[in-house]
Amino acid sequence: MKLWPAALVLPERTLSGAGIINQILAECAAFGRRGLLVHGRSLARHGTVASILSAAPAGLQVTAWQHTGGEPTLEDLAELLQAARQQRAEWVAGVGGGSVLDLAKACAGLFHAAQPLAAYHAGAALEKRGLPFIAAPTTAGTGSEATLNSVLTDTDLRIKKSMRDPQFIARLVLLDPELLRHCPPAIIAQAGMDALTQALEVFTSRHATWLSDVVALKGVELIAANLEAVYRGASAEEALGLLAGSYLSGVGLSMARLGVVHGLAHPLGLRYQAAHGLVCGICLPHAIALYRAAMGGKYAALSQAVGADLLTWTQGLGERLALRSPFKGRSLNDKEAIIQETLASGSTQANPQPITAADVEWLLEQLF
Ligand SMILES: [Zn+2]
């Protein structure tokens, strides 16, 4: 087994601790006097945006930009880029869930982009390095703070996919457990299932290395140990454990890619307007059942990390977190297109067991 991937990309610096979010603008000042603070609605509603801004060092020019919600699109990104360019921003900070972080990350990365955004979404390489990106997650999570991916939807082409570039990686990450305090339990559950799915798929990926195995297995262990406690309203220590697990799932996915759940989650999420983490959480037990044999000895290692038989535990977890299937009782439309998009996905191609059209069809039968 390889030690690590040919190119190892990690966030430059990561700070963690309760209350550390109040230092974010002092840290951002090191990147320049003008910058953009991208956030979601709930952060403003709970007064966190105001308290972050009130701690800004003198002379720092910060424009706060609120994402209206929902899965981020290329139109959202175009709007955000316009704000950043108008302000002549020197850095972009994202404080929010995966959608906010992905938007802020793409805005920073594509700040100097000369081509239409759809070209980069389709895979064009960046011509010039963008602005420094600073990330603080308010859910745990997508691990987006630690990845070189930004998942955006092209609404014209109806394609939701990940843009990847090593230059997207954060220059600074702040992991503050206080930020999870206002996160509703249902979002804790969905985001946690995304992080769990990611860590598990990284661990079993065909691109796995020694380092991604170490990182991902610890991620699974931390998420398994803390997710239910945080869902029920837990201490800062448990919230930090969950944030760390989510961060490690992101570090891992930059190294080893994912698996069939993420390959299927994008085409399904797009068509059924379902939250990414929920789709992952509902698909995960079926995927484990599908390719359990291909996991080999890793199934036992995962069972040890969660403290029970992996498949039984994962099935029970969905019930304990009250996950409701967004698919049951609905009709399956666009089946052929969903199957083809799943098979074409880089995530699916990283699955340890090669995935066939019949496998995707079987998964869809379990879901609907
Ligand atoms: Zn995910």
Boltz pocket constraint, residues with backbone or C-beta under 6 A from the ligand:
constraints:
  - pocket:
      binder: B
      contacts: [[A, 142], [A, 194], [A, 195], [A, 198], [A, 262], [A, 276], [A, 280]]
      max_distance: 6.0
